[in-house]
Amino acid sequence: MLLGILWWRGCLRRKDTMEQGLRGLDLMTGSFTLRQIKAATNNFDAANKIGEGGFGYVYKGLLSDGTVIAVKKLSSKSKQGNREFVNEIGMISALQHPHLVKLYGCCIEGNELLLIYEYMENNSLARALFSPDEFQLNLDWPTRYKICIGIAKGLAFLHGESRIKIVHRDIKSTNVLLDKNLNPKISDFGLAKLDEEDNTHISTRIAGTYGYMAPEYAMRGYLTDKADVYSFGIVALEIVSGKSNTDHRPKEDCFYILDWIVLFGARFGSGPLSLWPLFPRPEQPRQHFLQPQRGPLLFSRLTQ
């Protein structure tokens, strides 16, 4: 019985801390009840699960007013859960941009920590590029170029145009979502840490995905907005090449896509069209390839 009382008090204390943290934030979002979200997702039916990111699963849902949503259900086992949840709400609610996924609201009831986002009809960029043929999207060169530019605009907003400056730390193709018009939107800001006093970012732990992380961050923990630019360069290479950065085959000499690009660049030259025969080509004139090709090689070398 004593253990039960202590557990109950602990739960109340965690809930009070969470509510106090939320009251201290100037939120620009709505609040949802757990009943609403369960009804929208059919009680988090596995058939509605559309992905996994950050600290838990993501579900598709339909609100009573007909709004389609994406619900990020944070894992209750996450060590960072409550504290990071409050931080994430505070940051995301202040960020509004055409190339950032919009946060509609949140839900905190019992052990449930939920974020409610706008739903992105075409899922992730990774799925569009690398999934089995029946799920891949036919992205022509102008569309691929548009996606690169959109991601760049979203990052420019995070790094210097928003009220608070944020380093995402985990830019990758699975964290770029596509709307019904194939406009890219950056998702998942749960890994960013902000020092509010001087608007600088301090890395207390390395967070991100190897293969996309800038060398100085992965090896020394040195974090600036250039780390995101490096990651963007890798994503841009994936977009241009159609090759996944994490799709390593044992018989290949290269582990990551940048190794692959550097190897072939050394063998066949570094001219703007030297890698052209290696890439799968959408049915578009070659000139559409020229502009997107120059950018990724430059971006991926910025922090080397």
C-alpha positions as a Python dict, from the first residue, in 0.01 Angstrom:
ca = {
    (1, 'M'): (0, 0, 0),
    (2, 'L'): (286, 236, 88),
    (3, 'L'): (446, 168, -250),
    (4, 'G'): (115, 243, -417),
    (5, 'I'): (87, 579, -241),
    (6, 'L'): (444, 673, -332),
    (7, 'W'): (385, 576, -695),
    (8, 'W'): (61, 780, -703),
    (9, 'R'): (235, 1085, -556),
    (10, 'G'): (516, 1047, -808),
    (11, 'C'): (271, 1045, -1096),
    (12, 'L'): (98, 1356, -962),
    (13, 'R'): (430, 1532, -920),
    (14, 'R'): (532, 1451, -1278),
    (15, 'K'): (195, 1573, -1405),
    (16, 'D'): (217, 1896, -1203),
    (17, 'T'): (569, 1956, -1335),
    (18, 'M'): (448, 1904, -1690),
    (19, 'E'): (152, 2139, -1645),
    (20, 'Q'): (373, 2405, -1488),
    (21, 'G'): (612, 2376, -1779),
    (22, 'L'): (330, 2418, -2027),
    (23, 'R'): (188, 2719, -1842),
    (24, 'G'): (528, 2884, -1871),
    (25, 'L'): (521, 2856, -2250),
    (26, 'D'): (360, 3103, -2487),
    (27, 'L'): (192, 2834, -2695),
    (28, 'M'): (48, 2907, -3038),
    (29, 'T'): (-135, 2574, -3058),
    (30, 'G'): (-456, 2409, -2952),
    (31, 'S'): (-520, 2150, -2683),
    (32, 'F'): (-676, 1810, -2748),
    (33, 'T'): (-825, 1550, -2517),
    (34, 'L'): (-714, 1189, -2519),
    (35, 'R'): (-1070, 1089, -2606),
    (36, 'Q'): (-1056, 1306, -2920),
    (37, 'I'): (-727, 1155, -3032),
    (38, 'K'): (-834, 797, -2961),
    (39, 'A'): (-1149, 854, -3165),
    (40, 'A'): (-947, 1010, -3447),
    (41, 'T'): (-697, 723, -3465),
    (42, 'N'): (-943, 442, -3384),
    (43, 'N'): (-766, 389, -3052),
    (44, 'F'): (-422, 402, -3216),
    (45, 'D'): (-507, 117, -3451),
    (46, 'A'): (-199, -40, -3608),
    (47, 'A'): (-362, 12, -3948),
    (48, 'N'): (-328, 387, -3893),
    (49, 'K'): (42, 377, -3807),
    (50, 'I'): (230, 571, -4074),
    (51, 'G'): (579, 596, -3932),
    (52, 'E'): (818, 615, -3642),
    (53, 'G'): (1026, 914, -3544),
    (54, 'G'): (1169, 1104, -3253),
    (55, 'F'): (1050, 929, -2940),
    (56, 'G'): (766, 712, -3068),
    (57, 'Y'): (517, 611, -3337),
    (58, 'V'): (319, 836, -3571),
    (59, 'Y'): (-48, 767, -3652),
    (60, 'K'): (-289, 905, -3907),
    (61, 'G'): (-613, 1038, -3762),
    (62, 'L'): (-938, 1206, -3862),
    (63, 'L'): (-1093, 1469, -3633),
    (64, 'S'): (-1469, 1511, -3602),
    (65, 'D'): (-1455, 1827, -3816),
    (66, 'G'): (-1295, 1633, -4102),
    (67, 'T'): (-938, 1752, -4046),
    (68, 'V'): (-679, 1485, -4122),
    (69, 'I'): (-396, 1482, -3867),
    (70, 'A'): (-73, 1305, -3783),
    (71, 'V'): (-34, 1210, -3416),
    (72, 'K'): (312, 1165, -3272),
    (73, 'K'): (273, 934, -2972),
    (74, 'L'): (580, 967, -2755),
    (75, 'S'): (711, 657, -2586),
    (76, 'S'): (647, 654, -2210),
    (77, 'K'): (977, 466, -2174),
    (78, 'S'): (1179, 751, -2321),
    (79, 'K'): (1435, 885, -2076),
    (80, 'Q'): (1387, 1234, -2215),
    (81, 'G'): (1008, 1210, -2248),
    (82, 'N'): (852, 1477, -2026),
    (83, 'R'): (1126, 1738, -2028),
    (84, 'E'): (1193, 1708, -2400),
    (85, 'F'): (820, 1704, -2470),
    (86, 'V'): (771, 2041, -2301),
    (87, 'N'): (1075, 2182, -2483),
    (88, 'E'): (951, 2055, -2816),
    (89, 'I'): (606, 2209, -2773),
    (90, 'G'): (758, 2543, -2682),
    (91, 'M'): (987, 2550, -2983),
    (92, 'I'): (753, 2415, -3247),
    (93, 'S'): (459, 2632, -3145),
    (94, 'A'): (670, 2942, -3215),
    (95, 'L'): (780, 2827, -3560),
    (96, 'Q'): (551, 2891, -3857),
    (97, 'H'): (692, 2851, -4207),
    (98, 'P'): (572, 2697, -4538),
    (99, 'H'): (855, 2443, -4525),
    (100, 'L'): (812, 2331, -4164),
    (101, 'V'): (549, 2078, -4057),
    (102, 'K'): (275, 2267, -3871),
    (103, 'L'): (190, 2174, -3513),
    (104, 'Y'): (-186, 2182, -3448),
    (105, 'G'): (-169, 2109, -3077),
    (106, 'C'): (-85, 1866, -2800),
    (107, 'C'): (-244, 1627, -2553),
    (108, 'I'): (-120, 1543, -2204),
    (109, 'E'): (-330, 1295, -2006),
    (110, 'G'): (-199, 1033, -1767),
    (111, 'N'): (108, 873, -1924),
    (112, 'E'): (14, 986, -2275),
    (113, 'L'): (229, 1254, -2438),
    (114, 'L'): (97, 1342, -2783),
    (115, 'L'): (180, 1597, -3051),
    (116, 'I'): (-78, 1664, -3323),
    (117, 'Y'): (59, 1778, -3660),
    (118, 'E'): (-78, 1854, -4003),
    (119, 'Y'): (-100, 1539, -4214),
    (120, 'M'): (136, 1510, -4510),
    (121, 'E'): (-27, 1317, -4794),
    (122, 'N'): (290, 1188, -4960),
    (123, 'N'): (462, 1065, -4645),
    (124, 'S'): (840, 1106, -4627),
    (125, 'L'): (1097, 1191, -4891),
    (126, 'A'): (1272, 863, -4807),
    (127, 'R'): (960, 667, -4896),
    (128, 'A'): (917, 863, -5220),
    (129, 'L'): (1275, 788, -5324),
    (130, 'F'): (1367, 449, -5180),
    (131, 'S'): (1058, 243, -5104),
    (132, 'P'): (950, -54, -5320),
    (133, 'D'): (841, 45, -5669),
    (134, 'E'): (469, 51, -5592),
    (135, 'F'): (524, 321, -5327),
    (136, 'Q'): (791, 526, -5503),
    (137, 'L'): (690, 857, -5658),
    (138, 'N'): (795, 957, -6007),
    (139, 'L'): (989, 1274, -5927),
    (140, 'D'): (1109, 1463, -6234),
    (141, 'W'): (1410, 1696, -6221),
    (142, 'P'): (1213, 2019, -6164),
    (143, 'T'): (1035, 1853, -5870),
    (144, 'R'): (1360, 1726, -5720),
    (145, 'Y'): (1508, 2072, -5757),
    (146, 'K'): (1198, 2224, -5592),
    (147, 'I'): (1235, 1984, -5300),
    (148, 'C'): (1601, 2081, -5251),
    (149, 'I'): (1514, 2451, -5256),
    (150, 'G'): (1225, 2400, -5013),
    (151, 'I'): (1443, 2218, -4760),
    (152, 'A'): (1704, 2493, -4790),
    (153, 'K'): (1441, 2760, -4723),
    (154, 'G'): (1315, 2574, -4417),
    (155, 'L'): (1668, 2546, -4277),
    (156, 'A'): (1739, 2913, -4350),
    (157, 'F'): (1433, 3001, -4143),
    (158, 'L'): (1540, 2780, -3853),
    (159, 'H'): (1896, 2910, -3856),
    (160, 'G'): (1845, 3282, -3893),
    (161, 'E'): (1501, 3406, -3986),
    (162, 'S'): (1291, 3280, -3693),
    (163, 'R'): (1259, 3444, -3352),
    (164, 'I'): (1458, 3162, -3197),
    (165, 'K'): (1749, 3006, -3381),
    (166, 'I'): (1748, 2628, -3389),
    (167, 'V'): (1990, 2364, -3511),
    (168, 'H'): (1781, 2062, -3608),
    (169, 'R'): (2065, 1807, -3572),
    (170, 'D'): (1888, 1525, -3757),
    (171, 'I'): (1819, 1639, -4112),
    (172, 'K'): (1767, 1327, -4324),
    (173, 'S'): (1527, 1205, -4589),
    (174, 'T'): (1293, 1041, -4336),
    (175, 'N'): (1257, 1377, -4157),
    (176, 'V'): (1149, 1558, -4472),
    (177, 'L'): (778, 1512, -4546),
    (178, 'L'): (594, 1584, -4872),
    (179, 'D'): (248, 1739, -4899),
    (180, 'K'): (-5, 1666, -5172),
    (181, 'N'): (176, 1903, -5409),
    (182, 'L'): (517, 1751, -5329),
    (183, 'N'): (627, 2056, -5134),
    (184, 'P'): (885, 1953, -4871),
    (185, 'K'): (840, 2025, -4501),
    (186, 'I'): (1097, 1957, -4231),
    (187, 'S'): (972, 1754, -3934),
    (188, 'D'): (1088, 1636, -3592),
    (189, 'F'): (1251, 1909, -3386),
    (190, 'G'): (1277, 1697, -3073),
    (191, 'L'): (1654, 1671, -3092),
    (192, 'A'): (1727, 2045, -3086),
    (193, 'K'): (1861, 2204, -2769),
    (194, 'L'): (1853, 2578, -2720),
    (195, 'D'): (2047, 2792, -2474),
    (196, 'E'): (1795, 3074, -2433),
    (197, 'E'): (2046, 3325, -2295),
    (198, 'D'): (2266, 3367, -2598),
    (199, 'N'): (2079, 3175, -2870),
    (200, 'T'): (2363, 2928, -2915),
    (201, 'H'): (2339, 2554, -2926),
    (202, 'I'): (2530, 2336, -2683),
    (203, 'S'): (2564, 1965, -2746),
    (204, 'T'): (2538, 1777, -2418),
    (205, 'R'): (2501, 1449, -2607),
    (206, 'I'): (2551, 1352, -2967),
    (207, 'A'): (2212, 1312, -3134),
    (208, 'G'): (2143, 1243, -3496),
    (209, 'T'): (2197, 975, -3759),
    (210, 'Y'): (2542, 857, -3863),
    (211, 'G'): (2604, 910, -4229),
    (212, 'Y'): (2420, 1242, -4218),
    (213, 'M'): (2616, 1398, -3931),
    (214, 'A'): (2891, 1652, -3996),
    (215, 'P'): (3235, 1511, -3900),
    (216, 'E'): (3314, 1784, -3645),
    (217, 'Y'): (2984, 1715, -3469),
    (218, 'A'): (3000, 1335, -3483),
    (219, 'M'): (3361, 1319, -3361),
    (220, 'R'): (3399, 1624, -3136),
    (221, 'G'): (3047, 1730, -3049),
    (222, 'Y'): (3105, 2072, -3207),
    (223, 'L'): (2762, 2194, -3315),
    (224, 'T'): (2673, 2491, -3535),
    (225, 'D'): (2413, 2545, -3804),
    (226, 'K'): (2672, 2419, -4054),
    (227, 'A'): (2601, 2068, -3922),
    (228, 'D'): (2251, 2096, -4069),
    (229, 'V'): (2395, 2231, -4395),
    (230, 'Y'): (2621, 1926, -4419),
    (231, 'S'): (2324, 1695, -4357),
    (232, 'F'): (2125, 1883, -4619),
    (233, 'G'): (2407, 1820, -4867),
    (234, 'I'): (2376, 1447, -4805),
    (235, 'V'): (1998, 1460, -4852),
    (236, 'A'): (2045, 1659, -5173),
    (237, 'L'): (2282, 1390, -5300),
    (238, 'E'): (2014, 1130, -5226),
    (239, 'I'): (1758, 1336, -5416),
    (240, 'V'): (1984, 1378, -5719),
    (241, 'S'): (2120, 1023, -5727),
    (242, 'G'): (1818, 823, -5615),
    (243, 'K'): (2058, 628, -5394),
    (244, 'S'): (1992, 590, -5020),
    (245, 'N'): (2271, 702, -4789),
    (246, 'T'): (2204, 405, -4559),
    (247, 'D'): (2158, 137, -4825),
    (248, 'H'): (2497, -29, -4791),
    (249, 'R'): (2571, -356, -4967),
    (250, 'P'): (2851, -575, -4823),
    (251, 'K'): (3031, -613, -5157),
    (252, 'E'): (3049, -237, -5217),
    (253, 'D'): (3365, -41, -5137),
    (254, 'C'): (3168, 258, -5008),
    (255, 'F'): (2962, 265, -4690),
    (256, 'Y'): (2788, 603, -4725),
    (257, 'I'): (2677, 797, -5031),
    (258, 'L'): (2943, 1065, -4984),
    (259, 'D'): (3214, 797, -5002),
    (260, 'W'): (3053, 673, -5321),
    (261, 'I'): (3041, 1021, -5476),
    (262, 'V'): (3402, 1102, -5381),
    (263, 'L'): (3524, 767, -5517),
    (264, 'F'): (3357, 812, -5854),
    (265, 'G'): (3456, 1178, -5865),
    (266, 'A'): (3820, 1076, -5820),
    (267, 'R'): (3792, 810, -6090),
    (268, 'F'): (3599, 1003, -6352),
    (269, 'G'): (3671, 1369, -6278),
    (270, 'S'): (3489, 1645, -6095),
    (271, 'G'): (3315, 1824, -6381),
    (272, 'P'): (2945, 1904, -6334),
    (273, 'L'): (2838, 1619, -6564),
    (274, 'S'): (3105, 1365, -6469),
    (275, 'L'): (2863, 1169, -6250),
    (276, 'W'): (2574, 1189, -6493),
    (277, 'P'): (2592, 828, -6627),
    (278, 'L'): (2580, 690, -6271),
    (279, 'F'): (2243, 836, -6179),
    (280, 'P'): (1899, 702, -6267),
    (281, 'R'): (1751, 967, -6494),
    (282, 'P'): (1392, 1088, -6486),
    (283, 'E'): (1265, 1162, -6835),
    (284, 'Q'): (1375, 1524, -6845),
    (285, 'P'): (1629, 1714, -7055),
    (286, 'R'): (1983, 1706, -6919),
    (287, 'Q'): (1991, 2080, -6844),
    (288, 'H'): (1747, 2028, -6553),
    (289, 'F'): (2024, 1832, -6386),
    (290, 'L'): (2289, 2102, -6396),
    (291, 'Q'): (2177, 2335, -6117),
    (292, 'P'): (2085, 2071, -5857),
    (293, 'Q'): (2411, 1885, -5929),
    (294, 'R'): (2644, 2169, -5830),
    (295, 'G'): (2480, 2241, -5496),
    (296, 'P'): (2503, 1905, -5314),
    (297, 'L'): (2875, 1860, -5379),
    (298, 'L'): (2937, 2208, -5245),
    (299, 'F'): (2711, 2170, -4941),
    (300, 'S'): (2855, 1835, -4838),
    (301, 'R'): (3208, 1979, -4839),
    (302, 'L'): (3135, 2293, -4635),
    (303, 'T'): (3239, 2142, -4304),
    (304, 'Q'): (3502, 1896, -4422),
}
